[in-house]
Amino acid sequence: MSQGLVEGDAACAAPGPGTDPSRCAFGQLSAVADAVLYEGYLLYPYRRSSAKNRVRWQFGVLFPREWVESDGPVVPGVSGSADSWYQQTECLLRIRRPDASVRLRLRYLQMQRKQVEETGRDGVHRAVESLRTDGGTVHLTFDEAVPREADAVVPLDDLLHGERTVTVEAAADEDIDALPGHAGRVVRRREEVRASVTLTAERLSDDVRRLRVRTVNTGRAPRTRAARDEALRRALIAAHTLIVGDGVEFVSLIDPPAELRDQARACRNEFTFPVLGGEPPTGHVLLSSPIILPDHPQVAPESPGDLHDAAEIDEILTLRTMLLTDEEKCEARATDPRAAAILDRVDTMPPEVFARLHGAVRSLAPATATVDPVTASATPSTERPAWWQEGADDGLSPSTDTVLVDGVHVGGGSRVRLRPRGRGADAQDMFLAGRTAEVAAVFHDVDGSVHLAVTLDDDPASELHTWYGRFHYFRPDELEPLEPAASPHEPRKPAPAEARARHTNNSETPCSGGR
């Protein structure tokens, strides 16, 4: 995390005269933005020798165009997991003041080559892969990265009269650190990274504008057939954009108001996707991320620090890191200072901090009564069987169980239309809205909730997914039946055997939306 954001957070905690509102807004997103910036920077087990750490930086990587398109044009998509030479963000905003403006901050990593050099008897330095100095400290040659930021402030009225382009540059440089005992030195080299950020705005109505932000790598390309590791030296890595509105309110593209739904669908986001930031329901700050996120993303308050894998569970990664051998920890510390910081945090973690990683209840669904369609008698949901008792789920059958959805009994073989919730849904599920699917099975979670496993009608690999038991999962209130109501005792088309077998593996039972 940059020092500027840390200071900004402190200033926002006790705002006073001269406090910059945009700085405070950026500070609200600092933890999430840093998680995006360092996602995949270094993966467990955090050692150079690990195969996972030999192919790094998979999100938001913008290369020089000539290199990345040497085999053909890139194919645009919302996810930034594909290499590109540009990112494009389009979003909607409402004007709340005549003098409205936007402040933009582009954040990215500049690759830094850390080369260990040994001092020979002749005093000449020679590049080596590793070097052990007096005291047993090991130094390894490895690629690091330096965080960079670039800011721009533009009045919205100016953008209506023409685009504004900002030049971004991280200069080439070299740092040399001598090692103890004249054993050698560590040389850190960075190549120049150049880019441009172009802002434009379009008037859609009296108070609604469409803002476009296009970031392009304009740097000199390496040789056409250069390896990816070489091209990374001139790339913007983990590039993402923060936008704060002054006198404006951003509109959610995930859950837009009804009157702006068509305008939201017309927004074209390529290799990045904008979501509302800060605490809901505010909309004065936007994060455009190469990793698909929901609106108002947050880092779990129980998390004591970044493990560079925000998709993993902190408790699992922490336990695994604790179990590294002394030799493995030694290599990890020599690999990268951020790996050393993770080890220090894990080795000194107080028991009460570790205990908090085990989990937390964010919300509870209200207890409701379930109605038997035959007897019409209500049974409180609190009378569900005790799942932890052996045999308590013997009466359940994922392939034949049904659940009532809009008056229709839906189960294995039913056809449905997907209607993920506008708020709180899995970000990936939003891209499946409106598509049709077939229900494979009905699963009951240990907390009493119900999820339906479905396969997409237009997925050419649906049979393969069914064969090895990979489905999308939705709650009953996220589905629209495509069949008329039928008797609850009418036999249904049985679900695939793989779905029935899947029920026996509780570790694979879903707890949230589709994956």
N, C-alpha and C positions, 0 to 999 in steps of 0.2 A: 504494500500500500504506500502510495506516495506521501511525503511529508505534508504537502499542501492539503490533501484530503483529511489527514489527521488533525491539522490545525483548524481546518474548516469545521469539522465535527465539534471541536471544543468551542469554537466561536458560536456555533448554532445552539449549543447547550445553554449559553447565557448571552443571547443576542443583545446588541447595544447599538449606539449610533455608529454608522459607517459599516455595519455588517452587510456583506454581500449576499443577497437572497439566493442567487444562483449557486454560490459556493456552498451554502447550506443544503440546497437541493442536491447538488452533486454528492455531498457528504452522506445524504440519506441512502444513496445507491452504492456507496463505496465498497461495502462487503460483497454485494452481488456482482458488481463490476469487476472486482479483483478475482472472484471465483471464475468469471468468464475469461479474464486475462490469463490466468495461470492454469486453466483446465488442460490437463494432459502435459503440462510443462515437464513433469517428472513423475513417473508412475511407480507404485509399489512393485518391487522391493527397493526402489530408489537407488539402485546400483547401476553403474555404467555397463556391467557385464550382462544385465538383464536384457532379454530380447525385446521386451516392450519399450525399452528406452533407447533402442537403436533406430526406431522410426518415430519421430516426435513431431509435435505441433500439427494437429489435424483439423483445427477449427479456425476459420477466419484468416486464412493465409492468402495474402495478395502478392503475387509475383509480378515481375515485369511481363508485359503482354507478349512480347516476342518469344519469350521462353515458354510460357504456359500454353500458348497456342501453336507451338511448333508442330503438333500432330493434328491440328484442327481446332475450330472455335470451341470455347467452353459452353456447356449447356446450362442455362440459367435455372436456378431453383431457389427455394426459400432457405434451405439449410446451408450453412457455411462450412459443411464438412468436406466440400469439394474445392480443390484449388482453383483460384480465379485470379484475374488481374484488376477486378473492381468489385465494389459493393454498391448497391442502390437501395436507399430507404425512401419510401413514400408513406406519408401519414396525413391524417386530417387534424385540424385544430380549429377551435372556435375563438374568434376575436372578442376579448373582453374590455379592451381599451384602445382608443385610436392610435396611441403611440406604441403599440405592441411590438415586441422584438423577441428573438430567440438567441440563446447562447449555446453554441455547439462545442463539444469536446471530443476529439478523436483520440482514442487510446490504442496502443499497440506495443508489441515487443520488437526490439531490434536485436538480431542475433549477435552473439559475441563469442568468438573462438578463443577458448582458454587453452593455450599451448604451454606445456611444461618443458623446460629446457635445462639440460644438465651442463654444468661447467666442467670442461675437460682439463687435463693437466696443462694444456697449452693455453688455457684461459678462454678458449672458444666455446660458445654455447651451441649445443646440439639438441635438436628436438627429440623428445622421448615420450613414450606413452605413459610412463609412471616414474616416480622418483621418491625414495624414502630418505628423509633427512634425519639428523641426529635426534634421538628421542623417540624414533619410530613413527613419526608422522608421515603419512603417505599423501602424495600429490598426484592427481590424475589429469591427463589431457581430456577435455570434454567441452561441449558446446553449452554456453549459458545464454541468457538474454537479459536485456536492459529495458525497463518500462519507459515508454515515451508518451507524451501528451501534447496536443496542439489545440488551442482555443480560438474561437471566432464569435463575434457578436454582430448581429445584423438586424436592422429594423425590417419588419415584414413589408412595409410599404415600398421599401427599396427593391425588394425581391420581385414585386409585382411589375416593376419597370425594367427588370433585367437580372440576369444571373450574377452571383457573386462567387468568385473562385479564390480559395486560400491555398497558398503553397505550404507544404509540410516537408520538413527536412530534418534528418538525423545525420550528422556529419560522420565521416570516417575518422577513426581515432585509434590510439594505441596506449595501453597502460602496462607498465612493467613493475613487478614486485619481486624484490630479491628474497631468496630463501635463506634460512639461517645457515651459518657455517660455510658460506660461499659455495654451497652445494649446487646452486643453480638459480633459476628464476622462473616466474610465471608471467607469460606475456598474453595479454588480452587484446585482441584486435577486432575492430568493427569496420565494416564497409558502409559506404554511404547509402542511405535509404531516402528516396524522394517520392512524394505523392502530391496529389491535388484533391481538394474537397470543393465541390461545386454545389451551391445552394440555389434553388429556384422555388417560386411559389406560384400557385394558380388560384384565382378567385372562383369559387364555386357558388357562393351566394353572398348576401350582405355580411354575414358574420362567420362564414366557413371558408377555409383555405386548404389547399393541398400543398404540403411542403415536400420537396424532393431534395435528398442529400446523396450525392454520388461521389464516392471516394475511389481514386484511380492511382495505381502504382505507375509513376512516370519515370522511374529510375532506369539506369542503363542495364540492359539485359546481359546475363552471362552468355557464354557460348551456347549455341542452340542445343547441343546434346549434353550439356553439363548435368551432373547428377543433382538430385533434388537437394541434398545437403549443401551443395555449393550455391545453388540458386537461392536457398533460404537466407543467405548472407545479405541479399538485396531485397528481401521481402518484408512486408508488414505482417507480423505474426499476431494471431488472436485479435485482429482489428475489430473494434466495435465503437459505437457512437453513443454519447449521452447528449440529450437535448433538453434544455430547460426553457420554459416559456415565461416571459414577463408580460403580463396582460393577455395571456392566451390560456386555453385549456385544451389539452390533447384528447382525441376521441379514441376509444378502444377499437382496434381492428378485429379483435377476437369476439367482442360482444358489443357491436355498435348500436346506437339507438335506431329505432325502426326507420326514422326519416332519413338516416344517413347510410342505410345498409348498402344501397347500390353504389354510392360514392366510395364506401370502404372496400367493396369487392373490386372496384376499379384500380385501387392502389397496387402498384407493381413493386414488390420487394424481391430483390435478387441477391442471394448469398448472405442474407441477413433478414431479421424479422423484428419489427418494433413492438414493444409491449410497454404498458404504463408502469411507471416506477413509483417509489414512495409508498406511503400508507394509503390504503383505500379509504374513501373513494376518490381521493385527489387525483387530478390529471394534469399537473403542471410540469411533470418531468417524464421523459421517455428514454428507454434503453433499447437501442437497436443492436441485437446480439446475433452472432453467427450460430449460436446454440438456441434452439427453440425453447422458449420459456413461457409461462403463463403471465397474465397481467399481475402486477405488484409482487414480483418474486422476492423471496427473503431467504437469507441463510438461517438455518435453525439456531436459535439462541443457545442451545446446549453445546454447539460445536465450538471448541476452544481455539481452533486455528485451521488454516487451509492444509488439506492433504493432497491437493492438486488433482482430485478426482471427485467432483461434486456429485456425480451420479452414483457413487458408492455410499456405503453406510459407514459413518465415522467409527462406530464401535468395532466393526469387523476389521477395518484398516488399522485401527489403533492396536487391537489384539495381535494382529499379524506382525505389526512393527515391533511390538514388545518381544515377540518370539524370535526375532532375527538373532543369529549367533553373533558373538563378538567380532568375528572376522567379517561377517556380512555388514555389520554396523560400521566397521572401520572403512570398508570400501564405499559405503553410502556417504559417510562424512567426507571422504576424499573426492567424491563425484561432484557435489554441488553444495554451496553454502545453504541453499534452501532445504536440501535433504538433511543436512546437519541440524538445522533448526527444528525440523520435524522430530528427529531423534531426541534432541534435548527436551522438547516439549513432552514427548511420550515418556521418556525416562523419569521425568520429574513431576508427572501428572498426579495431583492429589487424588485419593480414592473417591472423594465426594464428586469431583469433576468427572472422573471416569464413570461413576454410577449414573450420572445424568445422561450419558450417551446411550443407555440401554433403551430409551424411548420416552415418549411423552404423548399424552392425549391432548390433541388440539381442539377437538370439538366432540360433542356427544349428540347423537340423533335422539329426538324425543321418543319415549316409549309409546307405542301404539298397539292397539288390539288388532289381531288377525281374525277374519271372519270366515268360518267354514261355509262354503257355498251351498252345501247340502242341508246342514242343520240350521244355518244362519245364526249360530251361536258364536259369541265373541270370546276369544281366549287371549288374555294379556300376553304380550310378547315376553314378559319377564318369566313366563312359565316354560320357556324353551328348555330342552334337556341340557344337563350339565355336560358340556362337550369334553371336559377333561376326564370324564368317566369312561372306562372301556366299554365299547359297544353302544354308546349313546347315539351314534349316527347310523345305526344299523337300518333304520327305516328310510334312509335317504337313497335316492337313485338318480344321479345326474342325468341319465339318458331318458328317464320317464317322468321325472318330476316336472311340474308346471308351476308357473307363477301368473297371477292375474295382472294384466296390463290393459288399462282402458276397457275393462269388461271382457277381455279376450284371454283365454288360458293359453299361455305361450310356453312352449317347451321344445325338446329336440325335434327338429324338422320344420318348425315354424319359420315363416319368412317375415322379416321386419325391416323397417327403415330406421337408420341411425340418427338420433337427435341428441347429441351430447349437450350437457348443460352449458349455458353461456358463461356461468361463473363457477369456478372451482373445478372445472373438468381438466383432465389430463391434456396438456398442450397438443400432444400428437393426435388425440381423438378429434380435435376440432377440424382437422383436415379430412375427416371421414363423414362429416355432417351431410345428411341427405342421401347417402349411398345405401343400397339395399344389401341385406345379408340373410344368411340362414342360421338359425340357432342350432348349436351342436349339443349343448348341455346346460343344465341349471345347477349352479354351485352355491352352497350355503357356507358362509364364513363362520369362524369361531365366535365372532361378535354378534352373530344373528343376522347379518345383512346378506343380501342375495345378489349374485352376479351371473349374467348369462354369457356363455362363450359363443362367439359367432364367427362365421367365415364370410368374407365379402363375395358377393355374386360376381363382381368384375375382376377378381384377383386371379390371374392365370395360374398362380401357384397354390390356389386354395386346397387342391387335393393333396399336394405335398405337405402343406401346413397341417392339414387334418391328420395325415399319416403319422407325423411325429408329435402331434398334440400341441401345436402352437396356434393360439386363437387370440382374437381381440375380446376384451371383456367390458361389458356395460351393465349399469344398474337398470332395473326395470323401468324407472322413470326417464331413461334416456333412449327408449325404444318406442317405435310406433308400429303396431301390428298391421300386417298387410293382408290378413285373413279375417273372415267374419267370426263372430263368437261361436264357440262349439261347446258341447257338453264336457265337463271336467273329466268324465269317465270314458269319453271317446278315445280309442287307441290312437296314438300318434306314430308317425314315422320314427323308428328308433334312431338315436344318435350313433355316430361311429363308435366302434369298439374301443378306439384309442381314447375317446373322451371318457368312457366308463373307466378305463384303466387309469386315466389321469387322476380320477377322484381318489384313488388309493394313495397318491403321493401328496400328502398335505403340504409339503414344502413348496409345491408349485401352485397351490390354490391362490388366486389373485386377491389382493386387498384393495385395489383401486382400478382405474380405467385401463384400457387396452395398452398393450406394449408391442 
